[in-house]
Amino acid sequence: MIRSSDVLIVGAGPVGLTLGAELLRRGVAVRLVEKADRPHPHAKAIIMWPRALEALARIGAAEEVVARGHVIRAQNYSSGGRRLARTRFDGLTGTRHPYALSLPQEQTEAVLRERFLALGGEIEFGARFGGLRQDGGGVQVEFSGMDGAERWESRCRWLVGCDGAHSAVRRALGVPFTGASYPQQFLLADGPWETPLGHDEAHYYMTPSGVVVIVGLPAGQYRVFVSVAPDAPVDDPVRTVQEAASERVPVPVHLLGSPRTGVFRVHRRAAERFREGRVLLAGDAAHIHSPAGGQGLNTGIEDASSLAWRLAGVVHEARPESVLDEWERERRHVALSVVRDTDRQTRLWTMRGWRCRVRDAALHVAQATGVLDRTVVPRQAQLTLAYPGPRRRIGRLAVGGRLPDVPLPQGGWLHDLLRAAPDVCLVLFARPGSPGPDLAAGRWRTVPGVDVVQVESEAVRAALGLRGEVSAVVRPDGVVAEVDEIGGRRVTAWLERYLSPVPAARGGE
Ligand SMILES: Cc1cc2nc3c(=O)[nH]c(=O)nc-3n(C[C@H](O)[C@H](O)[C@H](O)COP(=O)(O)OP(=O)(O)OC[C@H]3O[C@@H](n4cnc5c(N)ncnc54)[C@H](O)[C@@H]3O)c2cc1C
């Protein structure tokens, strides 16, 4: 079988599905191949943070995910049975989702599959990526069927490996996956647990024999997640999880029925490159981390969201290929930050001896001084992760940072105004009746690919900390690309650069 496509995505996990849906929405011919013969039922991620929900909103999947999910409002840290810290998520500002959403990954994937299919996509199950050869115009890809007997080749202009931690695409490129593995084993049991612990909260119990994390799931269930020693027998995972919970948690935690279980090792690694010519790596194929703080799925969905508009621009020959290097620079920076943050948290979980006393004192101080609420939680929610570059900001609008989402006086939210944007959006935050915006936006209103949005609300400007009239260029992934006073040169210069013609030789095939 030989079929060609603009973009071939390997792996129909959450990252491949998000990328596929975003590309279809942008008119790119996509093929999505998956080695399994059906969707995976494994118990993996549960926590979704606001920024990933915003990425899902852009492809029309957030509403259903939120409807199916269960809202988690706080997290509690205890050491030796004593509670040290508690942070509430409702203090998160600049988002309509001031919470963590708990939803088993296979349900998130089911919603994404529905969206991908509704946008005209097709998932080719039972197609295992085996190898690739690149040339100037595209990529020749080898596949095999489920039993390995059937083999075929296919061609695409661009290939994205969203094929998870053991990525065959990454191996075919020979890109090193640098990092290390944690010695402990981790087990989880999702199911009907009986406990007085708040169902809309996450509970971390750190003890010398390991950690227990308990988080509410939809339909009244809980996830109980434990670490055990590297060499501990885990042939009966249900018993191991129950015993660890009973021993380490100071209140009753009893399993009432049969749970879904998982036993796994945890790693911290990042690919040394996310792009090699016409092949890119996203999601777990590019970076893996400990599940501490629920970051992997979220980071992967944002990789996809921030890649899709650029790759679509390159395919349509409207953007130079260098935007893919910019994507790699930005997302590797985020991936390395997430690996560092989750590593720190995993080490906190597994400390012993005098280090536990230092950790407990530090957590206590972080709680008392508000550092957990002000700094740690917004970062965990990925709201404050910013890309490298100039640290220019006006009020809460920072170049390389996410555009905060704030309520509009007429109802709805600021991000709703961007959702329909085909490409970049020039947002003008003006005083009611001011002539400034017309002068500043006049030339852009008719330019294809630039959407101009005018927000004349004192409340919105106050919520964004803007004193004067300000214009901002917002990229399709919700990131502020440039900010200036209305009529300022910087915004105009950014748009002129962005819209400048692409040299023919670099525009694609
Ligand atoms: C126990 C656990 C708890 C977690 N909790 C959280 C959490 O709460 N929040 C969070 O954000 N993250 C969490 N994560 C991480 C999250 O599960 C991953 O980051 C996420 O699955 C990555 O998605 P992906 O699409 O990149 O890869 P995957 O989900 O691994 O999907 C890759 C797909 O590629 C397919 N594939 C592989 N090889 C090939 C091939 N050769 N050819 C064709 N197809 C192929 C696979 O079959 C699979 O369908 C958790 C992980 C674990 C294990």
The ligand as an SDF file (V2000), in Angstrom:
LIG
                    3D

 53 58  0  0  0  0  0  0  0  0999 V2000
    0.8150    5.9870   35.9230 C   0  0  0  0  0  0  0  0  0  0  0  0
    0.9040    7.2200   35.1230 C   0  0  0  0  0  0  0  0  0  0  0  0
    0.2420    8.3360   35.5560 C   0  0  0  0  0  0  0  0  0  0  0  0
    0.3130    9.5130   34.8240 C   0  0  0  0  0  0  0  0  0  0  0  0
   -0.3570   10.5810   35.2610 N   0  0  0  0  0  0  0  0  0  0  0  0
   -0.3350   11.7400   34.5530 C   0  0  0  0  0  0  0  0  0  0  0  0
   -1.1550   12.8400   34.9280 C   0  0  0  0  0  0  0  0  0  0  0  0
   -1.9200   12.7630   35.8880 O   0  0  0  0  0  0  0  0  0  0  0  0
   -1.0930   13.9690   34.1550 N   0  0  0  0  0  0  0  0  0  0  0  0
   -0.2730   14.0450   33.0650 C   0  0  0  0  0  0  0  0  0  0  0  0
   -0.2270   15.1220   32.4370 O   0  0  0  0  0  0  0  0  0  0  0  0
    0.4750   12.9950   32.6650 N   0  0  0  0  0  0  0  0  0  0  0  0
    0.4530   11.8510   33.3660 C   0  0  0  0  0  0  0  0  0  0  0  0
    1.1390   10.7540   32.9130 N   0  0  0  0  0  0  0  0  0  0  0  0
    1.8970   10.8290   31.6470 C   0  0  0  0  0  0  0  0  0  0  0  0
    0.9900   10.5770   30.4150 C   0  0  0  0  0  0  0  0  0  0  0  0
    0.3280    9.3460   30.5420 O   0  0  0  0  0  0  0  0  0  0  0  0
    1.8200   10.6090   29.1500 C   0  0  0  0  0  0  0  0  0  0  0  0
    2.5960   11.7870   29.1540 O   0  0  0  0  0  0  0  0  0  0  0  0
    0.9630   10.5580   27.8730 C   0  0  0  0  0  0  0  0  0  0  0  0
    0.4150    9.2840   27.6900 O   0  0  0  0  0  0  0  0  0  0  0  0
    1.8130   10.9000   26.6430 C   0  0  0  0  0  0  0  0  0  0  0  0
    1.0170   10.8290   25.4980 O   0  0  0  0  0  0  0  0  0  0  0  0
    1.6760   10.4920   24.0720 P   0  0  0  0  0  0  0  0  0  0  0  0
    0.5550   10.5930   23.0830 O   0  0  0  0  0  0  0  0  0  0  0  0
    2.9010   11.2780   23.8950 O   0  0  0  0  0  0  0  0  0  0  0  0
    2.1930    8.9780   24.1960 O   0  0  0  0  0  0  0  0  0  0  0  0
    1.3820    7.6490   24.4590 P   0  0  0  0  0  0  0  0  0  0  0  0
    0.2010    7.8850   25.3080 O   0  0  0  0  0  0  0  0  0  0  0  0
    2.3960    6.6610   24.9310 O   0  0  0  0  0  0  0  0  0  0  0  0
    0.8550    7.2230   23.0260 O   0  0  0  0  0  0  0  0  0  0  0  0
    1.7580    6.7620   22.0340 C   0  0  0  0  0  0  0  0  0  0  0  0
    0.9800    5.9650   20.9880 C   0  0  0  0  0  0  0  0  0  0  0  0
    1.8850    5.5690   19.9640 O   0  0  0  0  0  0  0  0  0  0  0  0
    1.6600    4.2220   19.6140 C   0  0  0  0  0  0  0  0  0  0  0  0
    2.9100    3.6700   19.0640 N   0  0  0  0  0  0  0  0  0  0  0  0
    4.0430    3.3580   19.7420 C   0  0  0  0  0  0  0  0  0  0  0  0
    4.9690    2.8760   18.9020 N   0  0  0  0  0  0  0  0  0  0  0  0
    4.4160    2.8850   17.6630 C   0  0  0  0  0  0  0  0  0  0  0  0
    4.8900    2.4780   16.3730 C   0  0  0  0  0  0  0  0  0  0  0  0
    6.1230    1.9510   16.1940 N   0  0  0  0  0  0  0  0  0  0  0  0
    4.0700    2.5920   15.3050 N   0  0  0  0  0  0  0  0  0  0  0  0
    2.8060    3.1020   15.4630 C   0  0  0  0  0  0  0  0  0  0  0  0
    2.3030    3.4870   16.6690 N   0  0  0  0  0  0  0  0  0  0  0  0
    3.1030    3.3820   17.7470 C   0  0  0  0  0  0  0  0  0  0  0  0
    1.2650    3.5840   20.9340 C   0  0  0  0  0  0  0  0  0  0  0  0
    0.5670    2.3660   20.7430 O   0  0  0  0  0  0  0  0  0  0  0  0
    0.4030    4.6780   21.5550 C   0  0  0  0  0  0  0  0  0  0  0  0
   -0.9430    4.5690   21.1700 O   0  0  0  0  0  0  0  0  0  0  0  0
    1.0890    9.5560   33.6370 C   0  0  0  0  0  0  0  0  0  0  0  0
    1.7640    8.4190   33.2010 C   0  0  0  0  0  0  0  0  0  0  0  0
    1.6620    7.2530   33.9200 C   0  0  0  0  0  0  0  0  0  0  0  0
    2.3620    6.0130   33.4230 C   0  0  0  0  0  0  0  0  0  0  0  0
  1  2  1  0
  2  3  1  0
  2 52  2  0
  3  4  2  0
  4  5  1  0
  4 50  1  0
  5  6  2  0
  6  7  1  0
  6 13  1  0
  7  8  2  0
  7  9  1  0
  9 10  1  0
 10 11  2  0
 10 12  1  0
 12 13  2  0
 13 14  1  0
 14 15  1  0
 14 50  1  0
 15 16  1  0
 16 17  1  0
 16 18  1  0
 18 19  1  0
 18 20  1  0
 20 21  1  0
 20 22  1  0
 22 23  1  0
 23 24  1  0
 24 25  2  0
 24 26  1  0
 24 27  1  0
 27 28  1  0
 28 29  2  0
 28 30  1  0
 28 31  1  0
 31 32  1  0
 32 33  1  0
 33 34  1  0
 33 48  1  0
 34 35  1  0
 35 36  1  0
 35 46  1  0
 36 37  1  0
 36 45  1  0
 37 38  2  0
 38 39  1  0
 39 40  1  0
 39 45  2  0
 40 41  1  0
 40 42  2  0
 42 43  1  0
 43 44  2  0
 44 45  1  0
 46 47  1  0
 46 48  1  0
 48 49  1  0
 50 51  2  0
 51 52  1  0
 52 53  1  0
M  END
$$$$
